[in-house]
Amino acid sequence: MFNLQRSSFSMGGDTWSALLRAISLSRVLVFVLFFSLFTFHFSLYSTVHASAPPDLNLDELITEALKNSPELLVSESKVSASGYRIPQAKALPDPMLMFGYQNDGFRRITIGEEQFSMGMFTLSQMFYFPGKRSLKGEMATKDMEGLQAMHNATRLRIVVTVRQLYYELFLAYRSIDILKKLTEFYSRIEDAATARYSSGMGSQQEVIMAQTEKYMLLEKEEMQWQKIQAIQGMLNTTIGRSVNSPLGRPVEPASTTYVFSLEELVEMAKANSPEIRSKEKMIEAAEAKVKMAQKEYYPDFTIGASYYPKTQGLMDMWSLTATINLPIFYKSKQEQAVLEAKANLLGAKRELSNMEYMLSSGIRESYSMTRTAEKLMTLYKEGVIPKTYQDFQLALSGYAAGKTEAITTISRLKALLDTELLYWGQYVEREKAIARLKAITGTNESVTGGQK
C-alpha cells in the first residue's frame, strides 16, 4: 500500500507539493491547538490548586452541613417559633377593663347629688367551654411536631445532598486521573506511529491521528475541571460556606455495605421516615381540629365584675354578670366548620397514603439501582476492564511491530477509557442510591461501611 501511494504521488509534482503543504499546515494547526489547550489547562489547574487546600473528608463535611446549612437553620427557626405558639394557644383571652362615668342630664355634673350619677369600673374575663383550651393546645402541639418531623427530613436531605455532591466531585477527579493515564498511552501510540513513519512503515496521518486523540483527551480533562468548579460551588452553598471557598480533593470513600432486602427497607421507611411522621402528625392535628369544630357548638362565657363609686354620702354600687354567646347560626357557621375540618382530615389521610406510595416507589428505584450497579461493577472489574486492557496491550504491541493498524489500537484504547469511566460511574451511582435509601428509611450512619 505504501509503494502504491508513493507511485501515485509521483504522477504529479504539483499534487505531491500540495499534499506536503497540507500536511505541514495540519501539523501547525495541531501544534497551535495543543499549545492553547495546554495553556488553558495550566492556568485553570493553577487557579484550582493555588492554595492547596487539605483533602475533603465526607464525615466532616456532613457535620459542618448539619451545623451551618442555611436551609437547615431556616427549618430549625420555624420549629423553634412553632414551639412558642403552644402556650399562646392554651392561654385564656386577655381580661377586659372598662372604666367610665354616668351622669344625670347634660347641663352639669351631678355626681354626689343624683342617685344614678357615678363612676364605673368593670373587669371581665372570657372562659372557653370546658375542653376547648386543651384542644387548642393539642392542635398547636401537633403542628409543632409535624414541623419537627419535616426538620428531621430536611436534615436527612442535606446529608443526601452532601453525599451526592461529594461523590460527583470524587468522580470528576477520578475521571481526570483516568484521562491522564490514557494520555500517556496515547503518547506511546504517538511514539510508535512516529517510529513507523520514520522507518517508512506508516504514514504521517497515523501520527496526526494519535496526536489528535491525545489532545481530545485534554479537552475532556478541561471539561472535568469546569465540572469540579461547579460542584464545589454547590457543595459550598450546601454546607454554609462562601461559594468561592477552596475545597480540596475528596478522599476515596470506602464502599458502603448495604444488606437490607426490599421488604425490610419498605418496613423501615414506614417505621422511621420523617416524611411519614410529618403526615401522621398532620392527621393528628386535623383530628384535633375536627373535635375543636364540634366543640364550637357549645358557647363560651364571660364573667364580669363592676364597681360604681359615688360621693356625698351616697352608697357605692357593684354588680356581677355572666355573658354567653348564642350559636343560633350553627347551620351556616359551626356545621360548615365541622364539614371543613373533616374534609381536611380526609385530605391529610390521603396525603399519608400518597407519601407511602411515593416512598415505596423511591425505595424500589434506588434499591434496583444499587443492585444493578453492584453487578455491573463486578462485571467491569473482573471481566471487561482486564480483557479490554489486555486487548489494548496486544493491539499496541501489534502496531509497534507493524501487524495492527493505528485505528484499531486507538479504538481499543477508547474502549478502555469507556469501561474505566463506566466502572467508577456505577460506583458513584451505587453510593448515591444508598444515600437516598438511608434518607427514605430515616437512617443515616446505622449501616457500617466496608472496603471495596
Summary of the structure (lengths in Angstrom):
residues: 452
radius of gyration: 39.4
end to end distance: 50.2
largest distance: 143.7
contacts: 1320
relative contact order: 0.12
helix: 69%
strand: 9%
